[in-house]
Amino acid sequence: MKILTEDFENKVKKILTKDKKILISGHYNPDGDSLGGSLGLYYLLENAGFDVFVMMPSDLPDFMKWLPGADKISIYKKRKNELINSADIIFFVDFNDVSRTENAAEALKNSEAVKIMLDHHPQPSDDAEFIFSDTKVSSASEIVYEFINMLGFSEYIDKNVATCLFTGIMTDTLNFSVNSSRPETFEIVSNLLSLGIDKDAVYEKVNNNFSLKRLKLIGYLLYKKMKAVSDYKFAYMLISKKELNEFDFRDGDHEGIVNMPLSVADINVSLIVIEQDDFVKLSLRSKGDYDVNLLARKYFNGGGHKNAAGGRIYKPYSEVEDYILSSVKAYFSEN
């Protein structure tokens, strides 16, 4: 579903002037799409002569710190709202609700800046005055590309912009294996490649840039921790803080692991469950018509896309497994 605020193009063009200070924000625990889309937009606006800066609510995963402009990102810290308070325009990239920014949410919501949302998740909130959202599009980075063309700024797309946007599209489609059936997606990728980016180097840095301990973590999770519920074609893995410490877990180390059970013919839904200090974090993936966005929204205080979502459980870790099993069974019974 595509949502475009009425007269979006003309109104945004009037607002977006070079005397304005512009902030670009991604979501908490930024992934490749949030980072790629935000940094791609950053370089584009900087090339066009705008006063622009980027903020993330939390630090980048180590394997994404190679991205052009990663060193220019400011990390939000509680009670330090200078970046937000000084902005005249704030872009929300790759999130549909300010709650996705966690510790920065209150400051962003209360800011008097004009807010523009560039996103592809369902059910966008009214946190932004201007919304450009399309759930059929592969990624927020693809939305950013369309937004750039809408403004008539394509001449400012350089190699840095192209590298960032390509990274966002590639990562959010799991290397073009999901959410990437639109011909327009590949037309955009072709245009980005024509600017001389090294797609093989991007793939290598994103997918083959982890620690040895992460590989051992994967083996441990698949062999020792993965459980399958054959009646519901569902698999899940739980990992405690103690186990995370044993494998020297770093932000982003879990990326991709949740997809692995889906390579089994009879598994249609997969969850990875990670104990945190104050809650338990979930990543959900599915294939076919199994909608984990609905599952996450109803039972796990989260949401996302049809085949990829996230959530949280605010229960003791010892109670989480039973809650997940009962929730998934109820979901399958209802659907």
Backbone torsions as a table, in degrees:
resi	resn	phi	psi	omega
1	MET	NA	132.7	179.8
2	LYS	-102.6	131.8	176.6
3	ILE	-123.9	122.0	179.2
4	LEU	-133.9	118.1	179.8
5	THR	-54.1	142.1	-177.2
6	GLU	-53.9	130.7	179.6
7	ASP	56.6	33.8	-175.7
8	PHE	-52.8	-51.0	-173.7
9	GLU	-59.6	-51.0	-175.9
10	ASN	-67.5	-41.2	-178.2
11	LYS	-68.1	-41.0	179.5
12	VAL	-67.0	-39.1	178.4
13	LYS	-60.5	-37.0	179.3
14	LYS	-70.4	-36.8	-177.7
15	ILE	-75.1	-37.0	-171.4
16	LEU	-81.1	83.1	179.9
17	THR	-116.5	158.7	-170.4
18	LYS	-76.8	-2.9	173.9
19	ASP	-89.1	-1.9	-178.0
20	LYS	-95.2	143.9	173.7
21	LYS	-91.8	127.5	-172.2
22	ILE	-113.8	130.7	174.4
23	LEU	-112.0	135.8	173.9
24	ILE	-113.9	125.8	-180.0
25	SER	-122.7	134.7	168.4
26	GLY	-97.0	-170.4	-177.9
27	HIS	-96.1	170.4	178.0
28	TYR	-62.9	146.4	-173.7
29	ASN	50.1	64.1	-173.4
30	PRO	-62.9	137.3	176.8
31	ASP	-101.8	-172.7	-176.7
32	GLY	-61.9	-34.4	-178.7
33	ASP	-73.9	-44.5	178.4
34	SER	-61.6	-43.1	179.6
35	LEU	-71.1	-46.9	-178.2
36	GLY	-63.4	-44.6	179.3
37	GLY	-65.2	-42.4	-178.6
38	SER	-67.3	-46.4	-178.7
39	LEU	-71.5	-34.5	175.2
40	GLY	-61.6	-44.1	177.7
41	LEU	-66.6	-38.1	178.1
42	TYR	-58.1	-52.8	-178.4
43	TYR	-64.0	-37.8	-180.0
44	LEU	-61.3	-49.5	-178.1
45	LEU	-68.1	-36.9	176.4
46	GLU	-63.6	-43.4	177.5
47	ASN	-60.5	-31.0	-178.7
48	ALA	-85.4	-2.0	174.8
49	GLY	95.8	16.6	180.0
50	PHE	-89.2	156.8	175.1
51	ASP	-89.6	103.0	-168.5
52	VAL	-138.6	145.6	175.5
53	PHE	-145.8	163.3	-174.3
54	VAL	-120.7	140.7	177.2
55	MET	-132.4	140.5	169.5
56	MET	-120.3	140.7	-179.7
57	PRO	-66.3	-22.3	178.3
58	SER	-145.4	168.6	-173.1
59	ASP	-66.6	160.2	178.4
60	LEU	-78.5	148.2	169.6
61	PRO	-65.4	147.2	-175.2
62	ASP	-55.7	-37.9	-173.7
63	PHE	-75.7	-1.4	176.2
64	MET	-111.5	3.2	-175.3
65	LYS	-76.8	-2.4	175.6
66	TRP	-79.7	-15.5	-174.8
67	LEU	-56.4	140.4	174.0
68	PRO	-54.8	129.2	178.4
69	GLY	87.1	-2.5	-179.1
70	ALA	-58.0	-34.3	-179.6
71	ASP	-74.3	-8.1	179.7
72	LYS	-93.6	-6.2	-176.5
73	ILE	-78.0	131.2	173.2
74	SER	-91.7	136.5	177.9
75	ILE	-98.0	125.3	-177.5
76	TYR	-66.0	137.6	174.1
77	LYS	-127.0	139.6	-176.8
78	LYS	-55.4	139.4	179.9
79	ARG	71.2	5.8	175.4
80	LYS	-117.4	86.2	-171.4
81	ASN	-106.1	19.6	-176.0
82	GLU	-56.9	-43.1	-178.7
83	LEU	-59.6	-45.7	-177.5
84	ILE	-71.1	-45.2	-175.7
85	ASN	-67.1	-25.9	-177.8
86	SER	-87.5	-7.3	-174.9
87	ALA	-81.6	141.1	172.7
88	ASP	-94.3	-29.5	179.2
89	ILE	-134.8	134.8	177.2
90	ILE	-124.6	126.2	173.7
91	PHE	-95.0	130.8	171.2
92	PHE	-99.2	113.3	-176.3
93	VAL	-112.5	119.5	174.6
94	ASP	73.6	29.8	168.1
95	PHE	-150.8	148.7	-173.0
96	ASN	-106.5	3.6	-178.5
97	ASP	-158.6	137.4	-177.3
98	VAL	-63.0	-18.7	177.2
99	SER	-59.9	-23.8	178.1
100	ARG	-68.4	-11.1	178.0
101	THR	-94.4	-1.9	174.3
102	GLU	54.2	-107.1	-172.3
103	ASN	-66.0	-18.9	179.0
104	ALA	-94.5	-3.0	-171.0
105	ALA	-60.6	-46.0	-176.4
106	GLU	-63.2	-44.2	-179.6
107	ALA	-65.8	-39.9	178.5
108	LEU	-66.0	-42.2	-178.4
109	LYS	-65.4	-37.4	-176.7
110	ASN	-84.5	-10.0	-179.3
111	SER	-62.7	142.3	178.2
112	GLU	-87.6	2.1	178.8
113	ALA	-65.6	154.8	171.4
114	VAL	-72.7	132.4	-175.3
115	LYS	-112.6	133.7	-178.9
116	ILE	-125.4	121.9	-178.1
117	MET	-100.0	125.7	174.6
118	LEU	-119.8	105.7	-167.5
119	ASP	-153.5	171.2	178.5
120	HIS	-139.1	16.7	177.1
121	HIS	-90.2	151.0	-179.8
122	PRO	-70.3	157.3	173.0
123	GLN	57.4	59.3	177.1
124	PRO	-63.8	144.0	179.2
125	SER	-78.5	178.8	177.5
126	ASP	-98.2	27.2	-179.5
127	ASP	-71.2	-17.2	180.0
128	ALA	-117.2	143.7	177.2
129	GLU	-71.2	-32.3	-177.1
130	PHE	-123.7	127.1	-174.9
131	ILE	-125.8	128.6	169.7
132	PHE	-124.8	100.5	-174.5
133	SER	-135.6	138.2	179.4
134	ASP	-149.5	111.7	-176.6
135	THR	-72.4	-15.1	179.5
136	LYS	-81.9	-12.6	-176.4
137	VAL	-84.2	147.1	-172.7
138	SER	-60.9	-32.9	-165.7
139	SER	-166.6	163.4	172.5
140	ALA	-65.6	-30.9	179.2
141	SER	-63.0	-35.9	175.8
142	GLU	-68.5	-37.4	175.3
143	ILE	-61.3	-42.8	178.6
144	VAL	-59.6	-42.8	178.4
145	TYR	-59.8	-45.4	179.3
146	GLU	-64.6	-38.0	178.4
147	PHE	-62.6	-42.7	178.1
148	ILE	-58.5	-46.0	179.3
149	ASN	-67.2	-35.7	178.0
150	MET	-60.6	-38.6	-179.7
151	LEU	-77.4	-13.4	-176.1
152	GLY	79.5	28.3	-176.1
153	PHE	-104.5	15.9	-174.8
154	SER	-60.6	-24.6	179.7
155	GLU	-64.8	-18.0	-178.2
156	TYR	-93.7	3.5	177.0
157	ILE	-77.9	113.2	177.3
158	ASP	-113.4	-168.7	-175.8
159	LYS	-63.9	-37.1	178.2
160	ASN	-64.3	-46.9	177.8
161	VAL	-58.8	-47.1	-177.0
162	ALA	-63.0	-42.7	179.9
163	THR	-62.2	-43.6	-178.9
164	CYS	-66.0	-46.8	-178.7
165	LEU	-67.1	-39.5	176.9
166	PHE	-61.7	-41.8	178.7
167	THR	-60.8	-42.9	178.7
168	GLY	-62.5	-43.5	179.4
169	ILE	-66.8	-45.1	-177.7
170	MET	-62.7	-43.9	-176.2
171	THR	-71.9	-38.1	-176.5
172	ASP	-77.1	-14.3	174.9
173	THR	-101.5	9.7	-177.2
174	LEU	50.9	56.7	-179.6
175	ASN	60.0	41.5	175.2
176	PHE	67.4	30.4	177.4
177	SER	-99.0	-18.6	178.0
178	VAL	-137.7	160.4	174.6
179	ASN	49.5	35.8	-174.5
180	SER	-141.8	41.7	-178.2
181	SER	-98.3	-6.0	179.3
182	ARG	-77.7	129.3	176.0
183	PRO	-56.0	-31.9	-178.7
184	GLU	-60.2	-33.8	179.1
185	THR	-60.4	-44.5	-177.6
186	PHE	-75.5	-26.7	173.0
187	GLU	-64.7	-42.6	178.1
188	ILE	-64.4	-45.5	178.5
189	VAL	-59.5	-41.2	178.0
190	SER	-60.5	-42.2	178.7
191	ASN	-64.9	-38.3	179.0
192	LEU	-68.2	-40.7	178.6
193	LEU	-63.7	-31.7	-178.8
194	SER	-66.1	-13.6	179.1
195	LEU	-89.4	7.4	171.7
196	GLY	90.8	15.6	178.0
197	ILE	-71.6	154.7	-178.7
198	ASP	-101.4	91.7	-175.3
199	LYS	-63.5	-33.2	179.7
200	ASP	-66.9	-38.6	177.9
201	ALA	-67.2	-39.2	177.3
202	VAL	-61.2	-47.5	179.2
203	TYR	-58.5	-45.0	-178.3
204	GLU	-61.9	-45.0	-177.2
205	LYS	-69.0	-33.0	-179.0
206	VAL	-79.8	-41.6	-169.4
207	ASN	-103.5	-18.2	-176.9
208	ASN	-127.0	47.3	-173.2
209	ASN	-133.5	34.2	-176.2
210	PHE	-108.7	174.4	-179.7
211	SER	-85.9	163.0	175.5
212	LEU	-62.6	-35.7	-179.1
213	LYS	-64.8	-30.4	177.2
214	ARG	-65.5	-39.4	178.1
215	LEU	-62.4	-40.9	177.5
216	LYS	-66.7	-35.6	176.4
217	LEU	-61.4	-43.3	178.9
218	ILE	-59.5	-47.4	179.5
219	GLY	-60.6	-41.8	179.6
220	TYR	-63.6	-45.7	-178.4
221	LEU	-63.6	-44.7	-176.9
222	LEU	-70.2	-37.1	-175.9
223	TYR	-86.2	-41.0	-172.8
224	LYS	-100.0	-29.8	-167.6
225	LYS	-110.1	-23.9	-176.4
226	MET	-70.6	131.8	175.6
227	LYS	-125.9	143.7	179.7
228	ALA	-119.9	138.7	175.7
229	VAL	-111.0	96.0	-169.9
230	SER	-63.1	-33.5	-179.1
231	ASP	-60.1	-28.7	-176.8
232	TYR	-114.8	6.5	178.8
233	LYS	51.0	51.7	-170.1
234	PHE	-134.7	138.1	177.3
235	ALA	-129.6	151.2	179.3
236	TYR	-150.5	156.3	177.7
237	MET	-136.3	131.3	176.2
238	LEU	-114.2	137.5	177.3
239	ILE	-136.1	130.7	-175.5
240	SER	-88.3	168.1	177.1
241	LYS	-62.0	-36.6	178.9
242	LYS	-62.0	-42.9	178.9
243	GLU	-68.8	-37.4	176.7
244	LEU	-59.4	-44.4	179.7
245	ASN	-64.4	-36.7	-179.5
246	GLU	-61.1	-34.3	-178.3
247	PHE	-101.8	15.9	177.0
248	ASP	51.0	50.4	-174.2
249	PHE	-61.2	133.2	176.0
250	ARG	-118.9	155.6	176.9
251	ASP	-53.6	129.6	178.6
252	GLY	95.5	-11.6	-178.1
253	ASP	-63.5	-24.4	-178.4
254	HIS	-83.3	-7.7	-176.6
255	GLU	-55.6	129.8	175.3
256	GLY	87.8	-22.8	-175.9
257	ILE	-65.5	-37.6	-177.7
258	VAL	-62.9	-22.8	179.9
259	ASN	-77.7	-21.2	-170.4
260	MET	-61.0	-42.7	178.3
261	PRO	-60.5	-23.0	-179.1
262	LEU	-70.6	-10.0	175.2
263	SER	-75.0	-11.0	176.2
264	VAL	-80.9	134.0	-173.2
265	ALA	-56.6	-38.9	-173.7
266	ASP	-98.2	14.5	176.3
267	ILE	-110.3	120.9	-178.7
268	ASN	-110.3	-18.3	179.7
269	VAL	-134.6	137.0	-179.5
270	SER	-134.8	140.8	176.9
271	LEU	-129.6	142.6	165.6
272	ILE	-121.0	134.9	-170.7
273	VAL	-124.0	121.9	-172.5
274	ILE	-123.2	122.8	179.0
275	GLU	-71.5	131.0	174.5
276	GLN	-116.4	-177.2	-177.4
277	ASP	-65.8	-45.1	-172.6
278	ASP	-115.7	0.2	-177.6
279	PHE	-163.5	179.4	175.2
280	VAL	-118.8	127.6	-176.0
281	LYS	-93.9	138.8	178.6
282	LEU	-121.9	140.6	165.4
283	SER	-119.2	133.4	-175.8
284	LEU	-124.3	138.1	175.7
285	ARG	-137.2	154.4	178.6
286	SER	-150.4	171.7	173.5
287	LYS	-131.0	158.5	-179.5
288	GLY	69.2	-138.9	-174.6
289	ASP	-93.4	13.0	179.5
290	TYR	-80.7	114.6	-170.5
291	ASP	-96.1	98.2	-179.9
292	VAL	-80.5	-13.6	173.0
293	ASN	-62.5	-46.2	177.8
294	LEU	-63.1	-42.1	179.1
295	LEU	-60.5	-46.3	-178.4
296	ALA	-66.5	-39.4	-179.2
297	ARG	-66.5	-41.4	-173.9
298	LYS	-78.0	-36.9	-170.5
299	TYR	-116.7	-19.1	-168.4
300	PHE	-126.8	25.6	173.8
301	ASN	51.2	41.9	-175.7
302	GLY	-147.3	-149.2	-179.7
303	GLY	162.4	-170.3	-179.0
304	GLY	155.7	-125.5	-179.8
305	HIS	-111.0	172.5	179.3
306	LYS	-56.5	-45.0	-175.4
307	ASN	-106.7	4.1	179.4
308	ALA	-153.5	123.4	-177.4
309	ALA	-150.6	172.6	177.6
310	GLY	-140.1	166.4	179.6
311	GLY	-169.1	-177.1	-180.0
312	ARG	-141.5	150.0	173.1
313	ILE	-124.6	125.2	-179.4
314	TYR	-100.0	66.9	178.2
315	LYS	-138.7	160.2	174.2
316	PRO	-58.2	145.0	-177.1
317	TYR	-56.2	-34.5	-178.2
318	SER	-65.8	-19.5	-178.5
319	GLU	-99.6	-7.3	-169.6
320	VAL	-68.2	-42.1	-175.6
321	GLU	-60.6	-46.4	179.5
322	ASP	-62.5	-39.3	-179.6
323	TYR	-65.8	-41.4	179.2
324	ILE	-63.4	-46.4	-178.7
325	LEU	-61.7	-44.2	-179.9
326	SER	-67.8	-36.5	-180.0
327	SER	-67.7	-44.9	-179.1
328	VAL	-65.6	-41.3	178.7
329	LYS	-63.3	-40.6	178.0
330	ALA	-65.2	-39.7	179.3
331	TYR	-61.7	-48.1	-178.8
332	PHE	-66.0	-34.7	178.4
333	SER	-65.8	-38.4	-179.1
334	GLU	-76.4	-26.0	-174.4
335	ASN	-117.2	NA	NA
